[in-house]
Amino acid sequence: GLVDEDAEIFGTEVAKAVQAIDELDVELFGTVAAAEAQVAEGELAAAIIIPAGFSQKIDTYEPTQVQVIVDPAQEVAAGIISGIMNQVLSEVQVVGEISYGIRSVFAESGVLEGASPEVQRAAEAQSLGAIMTQLQAMRLNPTITVRSEDLAGVAASGPVNVFAYIVPNFTVMFSFFLVGVVAATLLREKEEGSFRRLIAAPIPRATIIAGKMLAYMLIVVLQVVVLFGVASFAFDMPLGDSPLGLVLLST
C-alpha cells in the first residue's frame, strides 16, 4: 500500500520509484487510515506513508522520514519492503543534500544576490543537473574497481543459482544430524547389554567403533549423492569443474 500525502517533487519521485519496482505489487490509497486498515486485516504486507511536507523538509535540510506500517504476521515480506525503501530513500537523500549544499554556496557567496526567484531556481537546477550527471558518470565508470580472480587468473563470480547456497548448507546440517543418532545407538546398546557382549568378544574396540561409524558414513555419502544429484539435474545447481575436487571436499 502507498499513500503520498506530500504530492510534491520528492514525494512524487519516491512514489514513482516504488511503483516502478517489479517485485512489488503496489496499491495506491488516498488516506493513511485506509491503507493501515488493509494492513491490519492482513490484505497488505505493509503500507508506505510519504508524509505531508516531505519535499519541503528535504529542501530545507530538515529531518523527515517515510513511515512503513508492517503486518507482523508477514515479517519476512515486511522486512524486504523496509530494505527496499531504505535503498530508494538513499538516492533522495543524496539529491536533497546536494540541493541544500548548492543553495548554501549561492547564499554565502552572494553570486545570485538581487536575482529574481526564477533565476535563482534556474541556477540551482542547472548546478544540480551538472553535479548529478557527473555523479552518475562516476558510478558507471568508477576510478577504483575491485576485481576478483581465482588462482588461474580467471575472473571469479559467485554462484547465481540459489540452490548452490541452499543445498550444501542442508547437506552439512543433515550430516550432523547423524551424530545424535550414533550417540543414541551406542547408549541404547549399552543399556540393553548388547554393547557389553561386543566388548567381551575377541574384537578390538577400535574395530567395533569403526564398524558403527562406517555404516553411518555411508549414509552421509548417500545423502550427499542424492541431494547434489537431484539439485544438479532438477534445479541446474553447478557442481564445479573438478569431480575429484567435489568428491574430496564432500568426504
N, C-alpha and C positions, 0 to 999 in steps of 0.2 A: 504494500500500500504506500502511496506517495501523496503528501499534502504540501503544496507550495504556498505558504502564506506570504511570501516575500514578493514574488512576481516581478522582481527587478533583475538586473543583468546577471548577478552572480547566482541568485536563486534559480533563475531560468536556465542558466548553463548547467548547474548541478542537476536539475530535473531532467534536462535533455540527456546528460551523461548517464544518469541512472536508467532512463528508458531505452538507451541505445545498447545496454548490456544484454546480450542474447541469453545469458544464463538466468536472467531474472524475468519473471512474469509480473510486470508492474501494472497495478490498477490505480487510477487517479481518484482522489477523494477531495471534496470541497471543504470539509471540516475535519479537525483532529478527532472530534468525538466519533464521527462515523468510521474513520479508519481504526481507531482504538477499539470500537465495539466489534469490528470484524476480527481483530487480533484476539480479543477476549473470548470470542466464540470458536476460535481455532480455525477460522477460514483463511487467515493470513499468517504467515510465519513471522512477519514484522511489519511495522509501519514507520516510514521515514518522514519526519516532520521538518520542513525547512521553515524556520520561524520568520515572523514579520520583522523587517529591519535588518535582515541578514546581509544584504548588499551594502546598506548604509554603514553598518558597523565594520565591514571589511574595508570600505573606502576610507573610513576614519581610523583604521587600525585599532579597533576596539575588540575585546574578546567576544566571541559568539560561538554558537555550537548548533549542530544539526542533531535532533533527537531521534533515536531509533528505539521504538517500542517493540519489544520482542515477546513472543509466546514461549513461556518456559517449557512447554511440552514439546517444542520444536527447537531444542537448544542448538543442535548442530547447524541447522539452516540459518537460525538467527545469528550464530557466530560468523558464518560465511558472509552474511549480509553486512554485518558490522565491519568486517575486514575490508569488504569491497568499498564501503562508504569512507573508510579511512584513506584508502587509495585515491578515491575520487576527490575528496576534500583536500588532499595534499597538493594537488595541482591548483585548486582555487586559492589555497593559502599562498602559494608561490606568486601567483598573479597579484593577489592583494598586497603582499609585502613589496613587490616591485613597484606597483602603482603608488603606494604610500611613500616609498623612497623617492620616486620621481617628483611627486608634489612637494616633498620636503626640500629637495635640492633646489627646485624652482623658487620656492618661497624664501629660502635662506639666501640665495644668490641675487634675487631681485631682478632676474632676467625678464620676467613677464610682468613686472610692476607696471600698472597702468593699462595693461591689455584687457580686452573685454573677456567675459567668462567663456565665450565661444572660442576665442583664440587660445585661451589657457587650456581648455579641454582638448583642442586640436593638437596643441604642442605635447600635452601629456600622452594623448593617444598615439601620436607619432613616435615618441620616445619608447612607449611601452611596446609598440609593434616591432621596433628595431631590436630591442632587448630580447623579446620573446623569440624573434627569428634567429638571433644569434644563439640563444639558449637551446633551441630545437636543433640547430646545426651542430652544436657541441654534443648533444645527446646522440645524434645519428653518427657522428664521427668523433668519438672521444679522444682526447690527447693520450690517455693511458688506457690500455686494454689488457685484460687478463686472458691468456691462452693456456689451456690445459692439454698436456700431451702425455702419452704413455711412454714406456721405456724404448719403444721402437720409433719414437718421434712422430707418431700419428696423433692428430688432434683428438682428444678424448671428449666424449659426451656421455652424460648419464643415460641410463635406460629410460626410454619414453613409455615402455609398456608397464602399466601399473602392476601387473602380475609379477614382474621382475622384483618388485619390492615386497609384495604380499606373500607369495608362495614360499620363498626361502625363510621368511620370518615364521610362518606357520609350521614349516618343516622342522625348524630348530625347536619350536615350542612342543610339537608332538613328540619329538625325540626325547626331550627331557621329561615328558610325562611318564616314560617307561622307568625312570629312576625310582619313582614311588612304587611302581608295580613290582620291580625287582626286590625292593626292600620288603614289601608286603609278602611276597612269596617266601623269602627267607625266614621271615618272622613266623608265618603260618606253619612252615615245615618244622621250625624249631619247637613251636607249641604242640604240634601233633606228634613229635618224636621221630619223624622220618629223617630229619636232618642229623639227629644223633646217630642213627643207624648208618647213614652215609659216611659220617666221620669215623665210625668204628670199622668200616670196611677198609680193605687194603688199597685205598685210593688216596693219593696225595690231596691235601686240602686245596692246593692251588688248582688242581685239575677239576675239583668239584665246582669251585667258583668260576673257573674259566668256562666250564661247560654251560653253566647257567647264563653267563654273560654273553657267550657266543650265540645262544639262541635268541636273546633279545637284540643283539647287534644285527642279526639277520632280519629281524622285524623292522629295525630302523632303516636298514638298507632298502627293504621292500617299500617302506613308506616314502623314502626319497625317490625311488624309481617311479612309483605310482603318481605322486604329487607332481614331480617335474615332468613326467611323461604326459599326463593329462593337460597340464598348463602349457606345455610346448605345442601339442597337437591341437588342442581345442581353443587356446587363447593366444597362440603365437608368442609365448614367452621365450625370449632369447636364452640359449644355453651356452653362449660363448663360442669361441673359435677353437678351443682345445678340449676335446673329450677327455683326454688323460688328466688335464688340469681340473676338470669338473669332477672326475672320479676321486682324485686325490683330495680335493677340497671337501667333497661331501663325506668322505670316510674319515 
